[in-house]
């Protein structure tokens, strides 16, 4: 029998140069299916050049960012001081229906443009930093912008809302995964109605606790896979900018070391699993 195939996507490319360099190491080693880039970050200009040279080895998507750093244009409602809100503030706005459709859609367009200008093409897929792509209000602006650009049938979308039985079978950050599933309910069906392919099965939620054995957690991410199973990860090299600007630091180093190790390939063999890309 053939192995169970799944997609392994490294989030946060261009968050900082160190994160990008770690992900590039994994692409060179053939240890990833995909990476999602943050095209509104300062590290994207240089990171895009490095990624273009390796783009045939991996799917490259837009990691839509509406909750960290600066937007690419004026957002007087969401980022009146020029700084994007925290995830907590974003969830509060979503829950209260305080999402400015035009403002969100314009920023989605700017981040898509920044990707396309640097890569010379549209992304292979789109997902979201902290899963913003599935949130009510934001998803409508996203699907409308992608459809208006004629991208239906040409790129895939990440559905971060997995089925609850799978979530509780894995028992890794089940509360976090279930919360995202609740906010993202109906996203996959809506995306398919608009003509976009989505994953079916999603894992990789982490406590970002450096005391945990990431390899043991990863083994559970492969449990109860969907038909098009997607596992997210957050590897990277630690640099001064990362340490100063992001709460997830040491676990990025641990994930990078795990994926570069023989333990990762041995685990795949034991689980009879293999990497696959979005269109495979």
N, C-alpha and C positions, 0 to 999 in steps of 0.2 A: 504494500500500500504506500501511496505517496505521503510525504509529511504534511502536517497541518501548516498552512501558510498564513502569515500575518505581516502587517506593516509595522515597522518600527520607525517612529518619527521623532527627531530631536527638535524640540521647541527652542525658541529664543535666539536663533542665529542673529547676530549683530546687536544683541543686548549690550555687549561690550566686545572689544577685540579678543580678549581672552576666551570668552565663551565661543566666539566664532572659530578660533584656532583649534580648540578642542574638538568641535564638531567636524572641522576639516580633517583632522587626524582620523576620526571614525569613518568618514567617507572614503578616505584613501585606503583604509584597511578593509573596506567592504562590510562594515558592521552596521550600516543604516539603510533603510528604505527611502527615507525622506527627511527633509528639514524645512521648517517654517521660518521665514525671515521677518524681522521687524524693520520695515522700510522707513520708519520715522526716527530711527536712532542714528546718532552721529557715526557710529561704526559701520553703517551700511555702505557708505560710498567706497571705502577701502575693501570691506568684506565682499561686496558684489564682484569686484575684480577677481578675487581668489576663488569665489564660488563658480563663476562662469567657466573657469578652467576645468572644473570637476563636475559640471552640471549633467553630463551624460551618465554619470555613475549613480545618480540619485534623483528622486523627484524633488522639485523645489517649489515651495508654495509661499503664500503670504500669511504671516502670523499677525492678523489684524490686532492692532494695539490701541485701545481706548482707555487704559487704566494705568499707564506708567510713562513718565517723561513728558515730552512736549508734543502737541499735535503739529501737523505740517501746515496748518492754516489757522485763521482766527476761529475760535469756538466760544463766543461770549457767554453762552448758557452752560456748557459742560466744563469749559476751562477758562473762566473769566480772567484768571491771573496768568494764563499761558501755561498752566500745568494741568495735565489730565488728572481726573479724580482717582481716588483709591477704589479698589473693588467694592469695599463696603459702601462707599458713597454711591457708586454706580448701581448696586443692587437696590439701595434705597430709592434712587430715582426711578428705576424700572418698576419697583413695587408701587410707587405712587403715580406712575404714568407720566413722569416728568422727563420725557425724552424728546428732544427737538429733532424731528425726522429729517428736515432739510440739512441741519448742521451735521448730524451723524452721517447722512449719505454723502455729503460733500467731503468729509474727512476720509471716508472709505474710498472715494474716488481718488483723492490725493495720494493715499497710500498705495493704491493699485498703480497709479501713474508712476510713482517713485520706483516701484518694483519693475515695471515694464521699461522705463527709461534706462535702468541699470542693467537689466538682463536681456533686453531686446526682444522680449516676448511676454505673453501673459503667464501667470503662475499655473503650475500643474494642479494645484489645489489651494483651498483657503481654509484656515482655521482661525482661532482667536486666542490672544493672550488672556489667560484666566477665563477662557470659554465665553468671551463676550459675544461671539457670533451667534450663539443660540438664544440669547436673551430676548424676551418679548420687546418689541419696539425697535431694537437694533436689527433683529433678523429681517424685518420687513424692509428696512432701508437697504440692507445688504442684498437681499434677493432682487429688489427693484433695480439697484445699481448694476449688479451682474447681468441681469436680463437685458437692460438697456444697452449694455456694451456688447451684446451678442455672445456672451460666454456660456450660455446654457448648452450642455452637451460637450463643452470643451474643457471644463475644469471640474474637480470634485470638491465636495464640502465635508468637513468633519462634523459628525454628529456626536457630541460629547455626552449624550443621554443614553446610557446603556440600560438594559432591562434589569429590574431589581433582583430577580433570582440570580443572575450572573454576578451582580455586585456583591450580594451576600454570600455567594459561594466562595469568592476570592477572599473576602474579609480583610481587605487592605483599605484603610481610610473609607470604609463603607458609608459613613455619615456624609463625608464630603462628596463622594460620588453620587449618593442619593439626592443630595441637595442640587447638584448640577443637573441631574436627571429631571428633577421637578421643574426647575427653571427652563430646561430645554425641551420639555414635553411638546411633541408635535413638530419639532424642527425638522427631523428627517423626512417626515411625510410631506411637509410643505416644500422642502428642497426638491424632493422627487417630482412633485406636481409642477414645479417650475423648470424641470428638465435637467436637474443636477444629480449626479451620482453621489452617494454617501457611503461611508463605512457602515457595517452592521456588526456591532460588538466594539466595545471601547474600554480600555484599562490604562493603568499607569498612575493613578492618583497616589500621591506620596505625602507622608508627614514631614518630609524634608528634615528628618532627624538624623544627624550624623552618627548617632549611637546604634542605629538599626543596620542590619546586614542587608544591603540593597539586593544582593544576589538572591537571597531567600524571598524577598518581596517580588522580585522579577519573576521568579518561578510561579508565583501565584497569579501574576498578570496574564500568564498564558492559559490559565484555567478557564473553563466555560467559554471558549471562544465563539464569536459569532461567525456568520458566513464570510464576512469581509472584516476580519478582526484587526483593530488598530490599537497599538500600544504607544503612548507618548512617553518621552523621557526628557531629562533636563541636564545633560552633561556639559562640561566646559572646563576651561582652565581658569584659575582664579587670578584676577588682576586687581589693581588698586581701585579701579572704577567700579568693578563688581562689588568689592567689599564695602564701598562707600554708598552704593545706591540701591542694592537689592538685598532682600532678606535671605535669599537662598544662595549660600556660598559654598560651604564645605561639602555638602552633598553632591554638588556638581562635579567636584573632583572625584568623589567616590564612584559616581555613575560612570564617568569617563574611564577610570581605571578598570572597572568591572567589564565594560563593553570591549575594551582593548585586550582583555585577558583570555586565557584558554578556558577559564571557568565559564565564560559566556558561551563559547562554542560547544563546550562539553554539555552545558545545560540544554542547549538547543537539540543536541543529539539525543540526550536522555528523554527529552519531552517529545521527540519526533516532530520538531517544528523547524520551519525555515522561513527566511525573510522573503517578502514579496513586495512588489511596487503597486501603486494605485491601479494601474491599467493591466496588471498581469492576471 
